Amino acid sequence: MKTIKVLSILILMSLVHTSVNAQAQWALDSVITTGTNSSGIAITPDGSTLVVTNNTNPGAAKIISTSTYAVSNIDISSIENYPNAVTISPDGATAFIATTHTIALVGLSTKSVTGSFTAPCAGTTLYGLGVTPDGATCMFPDLSSGCTQQGLRSISASSPSGSTFVQINSPGVLYGFAIAPGGVDAVVTTFTSDYPKHVNLSTQGVQNIAGFSGSYGAAILHHSSEALIQGDSLKRVSLVSNAATAVISGIYSTALQGIAITADDKYAVVVGSFEKIVVDLGTNAVIQTFTAGATSVAVMPDGSKFFVTDSYNGTTRAYKKVVSTGIHESDGGTPGGVTLSQCFPNPFNPSTTIHYALPHRSQVFLAVFNALGQQVATLVQAEQDAGSYDVKFDGSALASGMYFYRMQSGSFTETKKLLLIR
């Protein structure tokens, strides 16, 4: 009977080429040198161009192609130094960059400064800058430091001279800011000791968002009725009821600050000083964690890549989606000599060892899936140095049958079969 069972499984192995859905994953694609104190980041609506700020003196910013990763330098020091927050107009033509006390306008086609606006109070934070969907208005929260009033300031995006002001009373420091794609609603976070605020930009009404004792990063989903806010934990928020509806992650309150959401509202990438996480917004679950920290984040509209700045080492890291649908066994090849893997013993009972070699440091994802495409184990999810590695997989808690292990390193993906026989 056992011989027949093994033969049946081996025949099944030769036939399987399944197309069932598998959970998407991202892996490190490139590390781009963007200079000292790389901090703010924004991406054009078509996903073709990144703008990264260098929070330095003299002030500078970088314009980066998302396809070639070519970098151009923009001198901001003629306006002011220490550029931090950045956002881009809906037409992709202009970047708005916050320095200590001014908003600088940079033309992305000419790669030059085209104008500026001097703020009456201290400049915005890294997460406090936005442009309305019609492209007419740039908005940012005035900080409490040096201001007689706190509030949300608006300037004309085309000719930034005068400004309007929506007062926001709060004992906290106004910190993060996000405008809804519909253009009516905005969220302002308050750092510590107060609720985040839901601002109606048409009526200038301000309401508390319940369920927080402080708030940091914020982003609004593209359907405009919900937001993600990081406070005592990362929470999903209704902008109809002004209350948290789900806790996505209970990570320490100040750990996650930058938030970016794909255009289809399917995924969010959330980053902070200690780690980066990817959230499936369909299930409100964290599906991937990178232990290295980051400063700010931008994501391609289709989710194919996301980019994070790292102020500590002066880089911007690009992560590429390497799995989007199904399990398809690879031929075991090694494109570019990136990764070589093998498994022994196979078939196995109850454990086996997967060996792989890395010619250079890279982000590695190694996981095991069943024949339905469901992930049953994560073996490696970390950046690793060049070298050879052996990872043990214990299948003692699993039923007999066919499994797959998927190895991802940079742009390389390899999937191979495993056979567990009791």
SERODREN-670969 format. One line per 10 residues: for each residue z, x negated, y of N, C-alpha, C. Coordinates in steps of 0.02 Angstrom, whole numbers. Each point is the difference from the previous one (the first is absolute). Layout:
N
Z X Y Z X Y Z X Y; ...
***
This chain:
422
0 -41 -61 0 41 61 0 -43 63; 38 -55 -3 4 -42 60 -67 -32 14; -37 -20 -54 -66 -30 10 -48 49 33; 1 63 -24 -43 51 30 18 11 73; 65 1 15 22 10 70 -25 -56 44; 5 -62 -23 -22 -57 39 -75 3 11; -38 17 -53 -73 4 7 -20 54 50; 36 57 -1 -15 53 47 11 -22 72; 54 -35 11 15 -24 67 -51 -51 23; -21 -45 -47 -49 -50 19 -67 32 16
-20 53 -37 -62 36 16 6 32 69; 58 30 15 12 30 66 -6 -51 55; 27 -60 -13 -4 -54 50 -72 -17 16; -43 0 -50 -70 -18 12 -38 52 39; 26 63 0 -35 55 33 25 15 70; 62 -19 14 31 22 63 -30 -34 60; -20 40 48 -18 -24 67 17 57 47; 64 9 13 25 60 33 -11 -2 74; -5 59 32 -8 5 72 56 40 32; 58 7 -36 55 36 30 26 -37 60
30 37 46 26 -29 61 59 -45 -13; 3 -56 34 57 -44 -2 25 -9 71; 63 -22 6 29 -8 66 -31 -58 37; -18 10 62 -30 -54 40 50 -56 11; -26 -61 5 41 -59 14 -38 -44 49; 36 -41 37 -29 -47 47 24 -70 -17; -43 -49 13 17 -70 -13 -22 -43 59; 33 -56 9 -16 -45 55 -72 -24 -4; -37 9 55 -70 -19 2 -11 -63 41; 38 -7 55 -9 -58 43 61 -9 46
14 -62 18 50 -15 50 -37 -30 60; 2 36 57 -37 -19 59 48 -33 50; -17 -58 23 42 -34 50 -14 32 68; 52 33 28 -9 34 64 46 -26 55; 40 -51 -14 37 -33 53 73 19 6; 35 -39 39 72 8 9 20 71 20; 52 25 -32 28 66 15 -53 55 -3; -41 -1 -53 -46 56 -11 42 63 -9; -11 50 43 47 57 0 -35 66 -5; -29 26 56 -31 65 -2 -68 -2 -35
-20 58 -27 -65 3 -33 -28 71 6; -65 5 10 -33 66 3 -70 -9 -28; -29 55 -25 -66 -2 -30 -44 53 33; -64 -16 9 -46 48 31 -10 60 -47; -17 58 27 -8 60 -42 -50 -7 -56; -51 -43 10 -49 -9 -54 21 -54 -50; 58 -31 12 26 -49 -46 -32 -68 2; -42 -14 50 -38 -62 1 37 -58 32; 48 15 45 30 -53 41 75 9 6; 35 -57 -4 72 -3 11 14 -34 67
54 22 33 27 -37 57 72 -18 -17; 16 -64 6 67 -25 -14 27 -35 62; 61 15 20 30 -32 58 44 -59 -20; 3 -50 45 46 -56 -8 54 6 53; 60 14 -21 55 11 47 26 -67 25; -41 -33 43 13 -68 21 -13 -9 75; 15 -59 23 -16 -22 68 -37 -67 -8; -64 -5 18 -42 51 31 -20 55 -49; -11 60 28 -15 57 -41 -71 -2 -28; -7 23 -62 -66 0 -31 -5 57 -50
-62 16 -18 -13 49 -52 -59 -24 -41; -7 26 -60 -55 -18 -44 -41 63 -17; -66 -8 -2 -45 52 -24 -28 -25 -67; 6 42 -52 -16 -22 -68 -48 49 -33; -51 -26 -32 -45 41 -41 35 16 -66; 2 63 -19 33 18 -63 -44 -15 -61; -63 -17 11 -44 -17 -57 -4 -75 -12; -4 -39 54 -6 -73 -7 64 -37 15; 48 33 33 64 -29 22 -10 -55 53; -59 1 33 -11 -46 56 45 20 58
27 -51 35 51 10 53 -25 -25 67; 7 42 52 -15 -20 69 64 5 41; 9 -47 47 61 -1 41 -13 32 68; 49 40 24 -3 32 66 61 -23 40; -12 -30 58 54 -24 43 26 59 42; 65 17 -9 30 55 38 43 -26 57; 9 -66 5 48 -28 47 -17 14 73; -63 15 15 -17 17 69 31 66 21; 16 43 -47 35 63 14 75 -10 -4; 24 -21 -57 71 -16 -11 7 -28 -70
57 -30 -14 12 -31 -64 39 47 -46; 10 -24 -61 37 36 -53 -31 68 -17; -65 1 -15 -30 63 -24 30 21 -67; 12 64 -9 36 23 -59 -37 60 -31; 17 61 22 -32 59 -29 -74 2 18; -40 31 -44 -71 8 12 -24 66 -31; -46 33 33 -33 59 -27 -73 -2 23; -42 39 -31 -72 -2 14 -25 71 16; -45 5 48 -27 64 20 -40 32 -57; -5 66 -1 -35 34 -55 -73 -20 -8
-32 -23 54 -70 -21 -6 -6 -72 -23; 56 -34 -9 -2 -68 -25 -20 -52 51; -5 19 64 -26 -45 51 54 -42 34; 61 26 5 52 -31 41 65 -7 -40; 31 -58 7 68 -11 -27 49 2 58; 55 35 -8 54 3 49 56 -43 -28; 21 -50 39 49 -49 -24 59 -1 48; 60 9 -27 61 0 42 28 -71 4; 7 -25 61 36 -63 11 71 18 24; 35 -46 30 69 13 20 6 57 49
-45 3 50 5 53 51 -66 34 14; -53 -17 -37 -66 28 16 -35 25 -63; -51 40 11 -46 19 -52 -67 -32 17; -25 -44 -43 -64 -33 11 -54 37 -40; -59 7 31 -57 31 -33 -50 -55 -20; -21 1 -62 -47 -51 -26 -61 35 -27; -59 -18 25 -63 26 -27 -17 -35 -64; -8 38 -55 -10 -32 -65 -71 -25 -9; -48 26 37 -68 -26 -5 -8 -65 40; 32 -3 58 -5 -61 41 56 -50 -15
51 23 -36 58 -42 -18 31 -30 63; 12 43 50 28 -23 63 45 53 29; 45 -21 45 45 46 34 -39 39 53; 7 66 -1 -38 42 47 44 37 50; 65 -3 -7 44 34 47 73 -5 -23; 46 29 42 71 -3 -18 37 54 39; 60 16 -24 45 46 33 70 -29 -2; 33 -4 58 68 -26 2 50 57 -9; 41 -5 -53 49 53 -14 59 -6 48; 28 56 21 57 -2 46 63 -28 -31
5 5 -66 60 -24 -36 -20 -54 -49; 47 -18 -43 -14 -51 -51 -56 24 -45; -37 -47 -29 -58 17 -41 19 34 -65; -51 21 -36 11 37 -61 23 -46 -56; 25 31 -54 16 -37 -60 -63 -10 -41; 8 -35 -55 -56 -13 -45 -30 64 -27; 40 53 -7 -23 61 -31 -9 57 50; -3 -15 65 0 53 50 -60 4 44; -59 14 -28 -60 4 41 -51 43 -37; -35 43 38 -50 43 -32 -51 25 50
-57 24 -25 -53 30 41 -12 70 -26; -8 48 45 -14 69 -20 -68 4 -35; -9 49 -45 -62 5 -39 -63 6 42; 5 28 61 -59 5 43 -15 -65 36; 43 -50 -8 -11 -65 31 16 -3 74; 26 54 29 10 3 72 65 -33 23; 50 -2 -43 67 -19 22 32 -50 -48; 30 -51 29 42 -47 -37 72 18 14; 42 1 -53 69 23 8 47 -50 -32; 60 -6 30 51 -44 -28 68 20 26
54 -12 -38 67 15 24 27 -56 44; 27 18 58 36 -49 41 67 -13 -34; 19 -62 -4 65 -18 -29 55 15 49; 62 4 -26 57 15 45 18 -61 42; -13 -60 -26 18 -60 37 -39 -5 65; 35 -1 57 -33 -7 65 -28 64 28; 11 57 -35 -28 64 22 56 46 22; -13 40 51 49 51 19 -7 62 -43; -58 8 -31 -12 56 -45 -38 -25 -61; 11 35 -57 -40 -14 -60 -52 55 -9
-57 -20 -26 -50 52 -11 -65 -28 -26; -49 44 -5 -65 -16 -25 -49 -3 58; -30 -58 9 -44 -11 57 -73 4 -22; -41 31 43 -72 8 -14 -41 -30 56; -53 -37 -18 -45 -28 50 -72 18 -20; -44 2 48 -70 11 -14 -28 -60 -38; -34 14 -55 -26 -55 -41 -60 -35 32; -37 36 42 -60 -29 30 15 -38 64; 46 26 42 17 -33 63 76 1 10; 36 -44 -34 73 3 -1 32 -21 67
12 50 42 34 -15 63 65 40 4; -4 66 11 60 41 2 23 19 -70; 57 36 -4 26 20 -65 39 66 7; 8 34 -56 44 58 -4 56 -15 -48; 52 43 0 62 -18 -35 32 62 -30; 18 -3 -64 38 53 -33 70 -28 -15; 51 28 31 67 -26 -9 26 17 -70; 32 -50 -31 31 9 -65 72 -25 6; 48 45 -3 70 -19 5 25 -22 -69; 25 -61 -3 24 -26 -64 48 -58 13
55 -3 -38 44 -59 5 -29 -61 -35; -51 11 -41 -33 -55 -34 -55 -32 41; -28 -55 -24 -55 -34 32 -65 28 -29; -44 26 42 -64 26 -23 -40 -58 -31; -26 11 -60 -22 -57 -40 -70 9 -28; -8 45 -48 -66 11 -30 -34 60 28; -67 5 -10 -38 54 30 -62 13 -42; -15 63 -11 -61 19 -35 -28 65 29; -66 3 9 -33 60 24 -36 34 -59; 8 66 -6 -35 36 -52 -75 1 12
-40 -3 -53 -73 3 8 -24 62 37; 39 54 -1 -19 59 37 11 -6 74; 39 -49 22 10 -14 71 54 40 34; 33 45 -35 51 42 31 70 -28 -10; 12 -26 -59 67 -23 -18 7 -75 0; 61 -23 14 16 -71 -4 71 -7 -28; 13 -58 -29 67 -16 -24 23 -63 35; 62 1 25 30 -58 32 65 -16 -38; 7 -61 -24 61 -19 -34 49 -34 48; 64 -1 -19 53 -17 47 44 -58 -23
-23 -39 -47 34 -60 -26 66 19 -33; 54 5 35 64 17 -31 35 56 37; 46 32 -34 49 47 28 -29 65 28; -62 18 -18 -27 63 24 -56 23 -46; -18 64 7 -55 28 -39 -67 -24 27; -51 -6 -43 -68 -8 27 -21 64 36; -50 -5 43 -20 56 43 -71 23 -17; -9 66 -2 -66 31 -5 -19 23 70; -54 -27 27 -21 16 68 -65 40 -3; 0 59 32 -61 38 9 -34 -25 63
-57 -31 -6 -33 -32 57 -30 51 48; -10 62 -23 -27 52 43 54 31 44; 57 17 -31 54 32 37 52 -48 25; -3 -63 -24 50 -52 15 69 18 -28; 2 45 -48 63 17 -33 21 -55 -48; 65 -13 -4 28 -53 -42 52 31 -47; -8 -10 -66 46 26 -49 24 -56 -46; 63 6 -21 27 -48 -49 -30 14 -69; -9 -54 -39 -20 6 -70 63 -14 -42; 23 51 -35 64 -4 -35 -6 -44 -63
58 -25 -21 3 -38 -62 1 -75 9; 10 -24 61 1 -72 14 59 -17 44; 27 -60 -10 51 -26 45 -27 -56 43; -61 -17 -9 -36 -51 39 -70 -3 -28; -47 -28 37 -69 0 -25 -38 -60 28; -50 -23 -38 -35 -62 15 -76 10 -1; -33 -10 -57 -71 10 -4 -18 73 -8; -61 19 22 -24 69 -6 -76 1 -4; -26 48 -38 -72 13 -2 -9 74 -16; -54 30 26 -14 70 -11 -61 7 -45
6 43 -51 -55 12 -45 -60 30 37; -59 -8 -27 -60 20 35 -8 76 6; 34 38 -42 -3 72 9 48 24 54; 39 -47 28 40 9 62 64 40 -7; 14 29 -57 61 41 -5 59 -37 -32; -11 -62 -21 53 -38 -31 0 -72 25; 58 -32 -7 6 -70 20 40 -38 -53; -7 -65 1 44 -45 -37 43 -36 51; 66 1 -10 45 -34 46 50 -41 -40; 11 -61 22 49 -43 -32 64 1 41
54 22 -30 66 -1 32 51 -28 -49; 48 41 -21 47 -22 -51 -36 -7 -67; -60 30 -6 -45 -9 -56 -69 21 24; -51 -11 -42 -67 22 17 -7 72 -20; -17 44 49 -1 71 -13 -66 31 23; -18 54 -36 -56 42 20 28 56 43; -33 15 55 28 46 50 -50 55 17; 23 61 5 -41 55 24 4 5 76; -57 1 34 -1 9 72 -2 74 19; 6 43 -50 8 71 12 74 18 2
37 -23 -50 73 13 -2 41 -54 33; -32 -57 18 35 -57 30 59 -23 -43; -15 -8 -65 52 -22 -47 -33 -40 -56; 39 -45 -30 -24 -38 -57 -8 46 -60; -55 -8 -36 -13 42 -59 6 -39 -65; -4 -66 3 5 -40 -61 20 -71 17; 40 -30 -42 17 -71 5 -47 -38 -46; -39 -46 28 -48 -38 -40 31 -64 -25; 39 -33 42 32 -62 -21 66 -8 36; 51 -20 -37 66 -9 29 13 -72 22
-53 -38 14 7 -69 20 38 -5 66; 38 -53 7 42 -12 59 -36 17 65; 35 31 46 -30 35 56 -46 -42 44; 17 -62 14 -43 -39 45 -52 -42 -37; -4 9 -66 -45 -43 -39 -74 19 9; -14 64 10 -69 24 4 -14 26 70; -50 -29 34 -12 18 69 -72 19 14; -48 -39 -24 -70 16 11 -26 46 -54; -36 53 19 -26 49 -47 -73 14 16; -43 0 -52 -71 17 8 -19 48 -56
-41 50 16 -19 52 -48 -75 4 -6; -26 6 -61 -72 6 -10 -26 66 28; -64 2 16 -29 57 35 3 64 -41; 3 -6 -67 4 60 -42 73 20 -14; 48 -33 32 72 14 -9 22 -9 -72; -35 -42 -37 18 -10 -70 52 -55 -8; -5 -53 40 45 -57 -7 28 -20 68; 60 -29 -1 29 -32 58 22 -70 -19; -9 -47 46 25 -68 -9 55 -10 52; 58 -21 -23 58 -6 44 27 -71 -8
11 -34 57 20 -70 -4 61 -13 43; 34 -55 -15 58 -21 38 17 -72 -14; 59 -20 21 19 -71 -3 7 -26 -71; 14 44 -48 16 -24 -66 -50 20 -54; -42 49 12 -47 20 -51 -54 46 29; -50 12 -43 -54 48 15 -3 49 -57; -8 64 15 -6 50 -53 -62 43 11; -29 24 -54 -55 48 2 27 66 -28; -12 54 37 26 66 -17 -57 47 -18; 6 35 -56 -46 53 -17 25 63 33
-36 26 50 24 58 37 -11 65 -37; -36 -2 -56 -6 59 -42 63 13 -40; 35 -55 -19 61 6 -40 62 -22 37; -9 -26 62 57 -27 39 36 -55 -39; -39 -41 -35 29 -53 -41 -25 -69 23; 44 -50 -3 -21 -69 11 -36 -24 -63; -63 -21 7 -38 -19 -58 -11 -76 -5; 14 -36 54 -9 -72 -2 46 -32 52; 30 -56 -19 45 -36 45 -19 -74 1; -5 -29 60 -10 -72 9 63 -27 31
29 -51 -30 65 -24 23 -4 -39 66; -57 -29 15 -7 -36 63 1 48 59; 31 -19 55 5 43 58 -62 -2 43; 2 41 53 -57 3 46 26 26 67; -43 -2 51 19 21 67 -31 68 17; -65 7 -11 -34 63 16 -58 9 -49; -29 61 -1 -49 16 -51 -56 44 28; -60 -10 -27 -57 44 13 -37 10 -66; -30 59 -8 -34 16 -63 -70 25 14; -48 -21 -43 -68 27 6 3 75 -10
-42 38 35 3 73 -6 -6 25 -72; -40 -35 -42 -9 22 -69 51 -32 -47; 46 -40 26 52 -30 -41 -23 -59 -41; -61 -23 8 -26 -54 -41 34 -67 15; 27 -7 60 37 -61 18 57 20 47; 53 -40 -1 49 4 54 18 -71 21; 23 -6 63 11 -65 31 70 -1 30; 35 -55 -9 67 -6 28 8 -67 36; 31 3 58 15 -61 36 67 -28 -23; 7 -65 6 63 -34 -16 16 -48 56
48 19 42 16 -41 58 33 -66 -18; 28 -4 -61 37 -60 -19 -47 -58 -18; -58 15 -29 -45 -55 -19 -68 4 35; -8 44 48 -61 2 41 -62 20 -38; 7 48 -46 -58 21 -40 -7 76 1; -59 21 -21 -13 70 -15 -26 2 -72; 32 40 -42 -20 4 -70 -41 62 -13; -53 -9 -37 -44 56 -18 11 17 -73; 12 64 -13 10 25 -68 -56 48 -17; -30 -8 -58 -59 39 -20 18 44 -59
-25 63 3 10 45 -57 -41 -26 -58; 33 -11 -57 -35 -28 -58 -4 49 -57; 36 56 4 -4 52 -51 -2 66 36; -50 41 -14 -1 66 31 -8 55 -51; -38 -10 -54 -7 51 -51 -5 -32 -69; 36 30 -46 -10 -11 -71 16 -68 -27; 1 -4 -66 7 -63 -36 -68 -18 -29; -27 -57 18 -62 -24 -27 12 -71 -24; -8 -11 -64 16 -66 -26 -51 -50 25; 24 -57 25 -45 -52 25 -23 -43 -59
-48 -43 14 -27 -41 -53 38 -65 -9; 54 -8 38 41 -60 -8 -27 -58 41; -51 12 40 -27 -54 41 48 -20 55; -16 -55 33 45 -25 53 -40 -16 62; -19 50 40 -40 -11 61 33 -51 46; -38 -52 18 27 -50 45 56 -41 -31; 11 6 -65 54 -37 -31 68 20 23; 7 62 23 63 22 30 56 5 -50; -11 38 -54 54 14 -46 -26 1 -72; 38 -28 -45 -17 0 -71 60 28 -37
-9 53 -41 57 28 -35 -17 12 -73; 52 -4 -42 -7 15 -71 68 24 -25; -1 36 -57 60 31 -26 8 -19 -73; 60 -18 -21 13 -17 -70 73 16 -17; 14 33 -57 -48 27 -47 -30 66 23; -57 19 -27 -32 63 15 -45 18 -58; 17 49 -42 53 51 7 69 -32 -1; 50 39 24 68 -26 6 51 52 -20; 60 -23 -15 57 43 -15 64 -44 -2; 48 9 45 -1 49 55 -19 -31 67
-12 -67 1 -12 -32 64 -59 -49 -6; -27 -17 58 -55 -47 3 7 -40 65; -37 -55 5 3 -42 59 -69 -4 32; -2 12 66 -62 -4 38 1 -66 39; -52 -39 -10 -6 -65 35 -55 5 53; 13 -29 59 -52 -4 51 9 -62 42; -54 -21 33 1 -61 41 -26 16 70; 32 -27 51 -21 10 69 -20 -68 30; -61 -7 24 -21 -63 32 26 -9 70; 24 55 31 28 -5 67 51 56 9
43 -6 51 51 50 13 -33 67 17; 24 53 -30 -28 66 14 49 55 -19; -15 60 24 39 59 -19 -23 21 -69; 48 10 -45 -16 17 -69 30 68 -16; -42 42 -33 24 64 -26 -18 3 -73; 50 6 -44 -11 4 -72 39 60 -26; -36 49 -28 32 61 -23 -31 23 -65; 36 43 -35 -23 28 -64 -9 75 7; -56 27 -26 -16 71 4 -12 27 -71; 14 64 -9 -18 31 -64 -72 24 2
-24 30 -54 -70 20 -5 -19 56 48; 50 34 29 -13 53 48 -2 -26 72; 9 -65 8 0 -29 67 66 2 35; 53 17 -36 68 3 30 33 -68 -6; 27 -25 57 33 -65 0 67 5 -37; 10 -43 -49 62 2 -40 45 -60 14; -27 -51 31 41 -59 16 -32 -41 54; 41 -27 45 -22 -49 49 30 -67 -20; -41 -48 -15 24 -65 -24 5 -51 56; -48 0 46 1 -46 57 -27 37 61
34 -8 56 -25 27 64 29 -44 54; -32 -57 11 28 -50 46 -54 -52 17; 13 -39 52 -42 -58 14 25 -57 -43; -47 -37 -30 17 -55 -45 -41 -61 18; 30 -59 -11 -34 -63 12 -51 -14 -55; -45 -47 13 -48 -21 -51 38 -26 -61; -26 15 -59 32 -22 -62 -13 47 -57; 30 -15 -58 -7 41 -59 64 40 -11; -9 62 -23 57 45 -8 -4 36 -67; 58 13 -30 7 40 -60 48 57 15
-23 62 -12 40 59 14 7 41 -64; 61 15 -20 12 39 -61 -2 75 15; -34 36 -43 -1 73 4 35 28 -62; 53 38 11 38 30 -54 -20 73 -7; -31 17 -56 -21 68 -12 45 39 -47; 62 -22 -9 44 31 -49 16 73 17; -7 20 63 16 69 19 -63 44 0; -57 -28 -19 -63 37 3 -24 19 -70; -41 52 -3 -29 22 -63 -58 -45 -19; -16 -1 -64 -58 -37 -23 -63 26 33
-48 -44 11 -62 22 29 -33 -53 43; -49 21 38 -38 -47 41 27 1 72; 5 -59 28 22 -9 69 -48 -49 33; 6 -6 66 -40 -47 38 46 -40 45; -14 -64 9 33 -35 55 -52 -18 53; 20 10 62 -44 -13 56 27 -58 41; -42 -50 9 18 -60 38 -41 -1 65; 34 -5 58 -34 -2 64 25 -60 40; -47 -36 29 16 -58 41 -54 -7 53; 18 11 63 -50 -1 53 -50 55 -13
-65 -17 1 -52 50 -12 -18 7 -73; 34 -38 -44 -16 1 -71 43 50 -37; -31 41 -43 35 48 -42 -24 -8 -72; 47 -2 -47 -17 -6 -70 43 48 -39; -31 41 -43 37 47 -42 -17 -13 -73; 51 -7 -43 -11 -12 -71 44 46 -41; -20 8 -65 35 45 -44 58 -34 -35; 51 40 -14 56 -18 -41 7 51 -55; 20 -21 -60 9 47 -55 70 -9 -28; 40 54 6 69 1 -26 -1 35 -67
20 -34 -54 1 29 -67 71 -6 -28; 28 57 -16 67 1 -30 -4 -14 -75
***
